[in-house]
Amino acid sequence: MKKILPFIFAVLGFSAQLVWAQNKNFSADPASDAKYLSLLKEYTLNADGSMDYHYVKELKLISYRAFQSLYGETFVTYNPAYQKLTINKCFTVMADGKKVDAPSNAFNEILPSFAAGAPPFNGLRDMVITHTGLERGAVIHLDYTIHTSKGNFPALMGNELLAETEPVEDLTVRVRIPNEEKLFFKRLSGAGEPLRNTENGFQVFTWNIKNIPATSPEEFQKSMNEAYPRVLFSNSENRSNVLEYLTNQPAFALKVSDAMKAEVLKLKTDNPDPLSLALKIQGKVIDDIHLWPVGLKYTGYRVNTAEQVWNSMGGNLAEKAVLLAALLEAAGIEADVVAVTRDAFFDEKLGTLADIEDFIVRIDLKDAGIQYLSLITLNNQDLGKVLSDKVLIALGQGEKPEYQRSGQAKFTVSMSGTFMVSSDPKLTGELSLGITGSVNPYLGLIRDKNKMKNMVAGGFSRSDLKEIKLSQSSLGNSFQTYTVMDEKPFRKDSAWMYFTLPYCNAGTDSWGIKTLPSKRMQAVEIPFSGEENYEYSLTLPEGWSLFTPAGKTEISNNAGKYLFEVKQDGSKVTVSRKIKLTNRIISLENYSDFKALMDNWNDPRKREVIFINK
C-alpha cells in the first residue's frame, strides 16, 4: 500500500498539470465557442455574365459545444437548375497538427429544411458537409465555389455583414468585376473604404478587417444586425431597372383563373364593404395558402404566378403577395405588391434586391384610404403605422416603383376604471380603454367587435367584461367602455386580498421585456415609442383597508417617465400607473435610465394592490 500511494499521487499530479495546460491553451477567449482564423467571401462577375461566389474559412474550435452542436457540419444551399457547387478543399488540422481530409461520404445532398413540403422548390439542395477529426483546438478548413450561369440574377448583388457570431481574426470581403463595369456600394456602421486594384482584366474591391469581435447575443438590439459594419454592393446603379427584373415577370400581371374569380365573387357577395372584403381575402390567403420560407436568392429571384400559387396551395412571401394582390384586384380593389427594406440599407441609386427583407400588400380604398396588409398574420392595424425605419416599395408591372418611408411608430394606451367592492367580495363597475397609433386595433375591430376585450389582461378576464356600453373606432384611435362584473376579483391569503391591476396586453407587456442586465454592449430597440396610462378607483366595503403603503414613485429621465401612486381617502382607494418611453432606440448612454423605468414597470409589487379585511 505504501508503494502504491506515491504512484497514485504522481498520476493525479500529472493529470492536474495536463488539465491546467489544456485549459491554458483554450482560455484566450473563454466566452467564445470558436474563432475564425480567417474568412473570405469573394464575389466575381465574369465577362460572359456568369457569377462566382467563393467562400473560404479557417475555424478554430474552442469548446466542446463548438463541434458537438454548432460547427460539426456546414450546410451549403444552392439551386442545381442554374448553379454548380464545387468543393475545392475540406480538411481538419487537429490540435497536434495532424491533417484529416474529409472522406467521400462526408458530402451528402439533402432537401433544405425550409423547402420541406414545398413541391415547387423541391429542386433546391443543401450540401451537408460533415467535418471529421474534430476536437478542442482543431481547425476546420473549408473552401468551396458556387458558379451561377448567366441570366439568373439581375445584377451582381451582395449584402455582407462584416462580423460573425464568433470572433474573426482576419475577414475579407472581395468583389471582382470586369474592367468595363462599375461597382456601386453603400457602407454602414463604420465599414471602411475598400482597397482597389486590378488583376487579369478585373477591377478588385477588397474590404479587409482584423480582429473583429463576435456579434452580441443580447436581446432587444437592432434587428438584422443593423448596428454592425456592413457593405451592400451591386454592379447596377439603377434600382428601378433591377426591380423590373421582378415586375416584368408574368407573376406581376396579377392574372387569376376562373376558379379564383368564383371564390372572390363568393366572398364579395358575403362582404359588400370593400375594406371588410379585403380583410376576408387576406384571411383566406393567410389561412389557406402555406407560407414556404424560401428566399428569392435561391430561386434566381423568379416568382410563380398567382394561379400557380393558388393551385399549389403555397408560396414564399413574394408569391403570397402576388396572390393576395391578384385576388384583391379581381375583387375590384386597387392593390400592389410592396417590397420592404430597411431605411438604413436603402439607396435608390444602388440597384439591388439583396436588401429586401419582407413583402406586404398595399390597398387603396375610397373611404379607408391606403392600408398595408401582412401576409403572415391578420394585422390589427395598418402596417404603415406599425413599421419603423422601413422603406416600402410599391411594385407594379409597367409602372415606376413608388417609395415611401414608414417613419417612427408610436402608440398610446389609456385605461381607467371605477369599481365598487362588495363584502362578498365581488367587484362591479366600468372600465374604459382607449388606444391610438401602432397598437390601435382598427382592422381587428372590423373582423371582431370584441377584439379590444381580448386586449384587457391582469385582474379581469374577457368574461368579466360584460356589455360594451360605448364603442368608437377610426384610423387614428379606438375607444370602448365596458360594464364589469367579477365574482372572484381577488387572490385571498388569510385576511389579505390581492388585486392585480388591469392592463392592455398589446402595449409594452407584449414585448417580453422582463429582466434587464445591468450593462449592455448594444443599444436597445423597442417596437414603438409611446405611453401607457392607467387610472383606477376602488370603493371598499366596511372593515376593509389598504395594506399596500400609500405613496408615490416617480421617475423622469432621458429615457422617459414613470409613475406609480396609491392614495386612500376614507373607503376610496385610487391607483395611478403610467409609463412614457420617449425614444424607440435607446442608446447605451441612456440604457441605465431605460432600465430604471422598465424595472419599476415590471416590479410585481407595483402591478397589484393589497387590501386587508379586518
Residue, then its C-alpha position, 0 to 999 in steps of 0.5 A: m500500500k505504501k508503494i502504491l500511494p506515491f504512484i497514485f499521487a504522481v498520476l493525479g499530479f500529472s493529470a492536474q498539470l495536463v488539465w491546467a495546460q489544456n485549459k491554458n491553451f483554450s482560455a484566450d477567449p473563454a466566452s467564445d465557442a470558436k474563432y475564425l482564423s480567417l474568412l473570405k467571401e469573394y464575389t466575381l462577375n465574369a465577362d460572359g455574365s456568369m457569377d462566382y461566389h467563393y467562400v473560404k474559412e479557417l475555424k478554430l474550435i474552442s469548446y466542446r459545444a463548438f463541434q458537438s452542436l454548432y460547427g460539426e457540419t456546414f450546410v451549403t444551399y444552392n439551386p442545381a437548375y442554374q448553379k454548380l457547387t464545387i468543393n475545392k478543399c475540406f480538411t481538419v488540422m487537429a490540435d497536434g497538427k495532424k491533417v484529416d481530409a474529409p472522406s467521400n461520404a462526408f458530402n451528402e445532398i439533402l432537401p433544405s429544411f425550409a423547402a420541406g413540403a414545398p413541391p415547387f422548390n423541391g429542386l433546391r439542395d443543401m450540401v451537408i458537409t460533415h467535418t471529421g477529426l474534430e476536437r478542442g483546438a482543431v481547425i476546420h478548413l473549408d473552401y468551396t465555389i458556387h458558379t451561377s450561369k448567366g441570366n439568373f440574377p439581375a445584377l451582381m448583388g451582395n449584402e455582407l455583414l462584416a462580423e460573425t457570431e464568433p470572433v474573426e481574426d482576419l475577414t475579407v470581403r472581395v468583389r471582382i468585376p470586369n474592367e468595363e463595369k462599375l461597382f456601386f456600394k453603400r457602407l454602414s456602421g463604420a465599414g471602411e473604404p475598400l482597397r482597389n486594384t486590378e488583376n487579369g482584366f478585373q477591377v478588385f474591391t477588397w474590404n479587409i478587417k482584423n480582429i473583429p469581435a463576435t456579434s452580441p447575443e443580447e436581446f432587444q438590439k437592432s434587428m438584422n444586425e443593423a448596428y454592425p459594419r456592413v457593405l451592400f454592393s451591386n454592379s447596377e446603379n439603377r434600382s428601378n431597372v433591377l426591380e423590373y427584373l421582378t415586375n416584368q415577370p408574368a407573376f406581376a400581371l396579377k392574372v387569376s383563373d376562373a376558379m379564383k374569380a368564383e371564390v372572390l365573387k363568393l366572398k364579395t357577395d358575403n362582404p359588400d364593404p370593400l375594406s371588410l372584403a379585403l380583410k376576408i381575402q387576406g384571411k383566406v390567403i393567410d389561412d389557406i395558402h402555406l407560407w414556404p420560407v424560401g428566399l428569392k436568392y435561391t430561386g434566381y429571384r423568379v416568382n410563380t404566378a398567382e394561379q400557380v400559387w393558388n393551385s399549389m396551395g403555397g408560396n414564399l412571401a413574394e408569391k403570397a403577395v402576388l396572390l393576395a394582390a391578384l385576388l384583391e384586384a379581381a375583387g375590384i380593389e386597387a392593390d400592389v405588391v410592396a417590397v420592404t427594406r430597411d431605411a438604413f440599407f436603402d439607396e435608390k441609386l444602388g440597384t439591388l434586391a439583396d436588401i429586401e427583407d419582407f413583402i406586404v400588400r398595399i390597398d387603396l380604398k375610397d373611404a379607408g384610404i391606403q392600408y398595408l396588409s401582412l401576409i403572415t398574420l391578420n394585422n390589427q392595424d395598418l402596417g404603415k403605422v406599425l413599421s419603423d425605419k422601413v422603406l416600402i416599395a410599391l411594385g407594379q408591372g409597367e409602372k415606376p416603383e413608388y417609395q415611401r418611408s414608414g417613419q417612427a411608430k408610436f402608440t398610446v394606451s389609456m385605461s381607467g376604471t371605477f369599481m365598487v367592492s362588495s363584502d362578498p367580495k365581488l367587484t362591479g363597475e366600468l372600465s374604459l380603454g382607449i388606444t391610438g397609433s401602432v397598437n390601435p386595433y382598427l382592422g381587428l375591430i372590423r373582423d371582431k367587435n370584441k377584439m379590444k376585450n381580448m386586449v384587457a389582461g391582469g385582474f379581469s378576464r374577457s368574461d368579466l367584461k360584460e356589455i360594451k356600453l360605448s364603442q368608437s373606432s377610426l384610423g387614428n384611435s379606438f375607444q370602448t367602455y365596458t360594464v364589469m362584473d367579477e365574482k372572484p376579483f381577488r387572490k385571498d391569503s388569510a385576511w389579505m386580498y390581492f388585486t392585480l391591476p388591469y392592463c392592455n396586453a398589446g402595449t409594452d407587456s407584449w414585448g417580453i421585456k422582463t429582466l434587464p442586465s445591468k450593462r449592455m454592449q448594444a443599444v436597445e430597440i423597442p417596437f414603438s415609442g409611446e405611453e401607457n396610462y392607467e387610472y383606477s378607483l376602488t370603493l371598499p366595503e366596511g372593515w376593509s383597508l389598504f395594506t399596500p403603503a400609500g405613496k408615490t414613485e416617480i421617475s423622469n429621465n432621458a429615457g422617459k417617465y414613470l409613475f406609480e401612486v396609491k392614495q386612500d381617502g376614507s373607503k376610496v382607494t385610487v391607483s395611478r400607473k403610467i409609463k412614457l418611453t420617449n425614444r424607440i432606440i435607446s442608446l447605451e448612454n441612456y440604457s441605465d435610465f431605460k432600465a430604471l423605468m422598465d424595472n419599476w414597470n415590471d416590479p410585481r409589487k407595483r402591478e397589484v394592490i393589497f387590501i386587508n379585511k379586518 
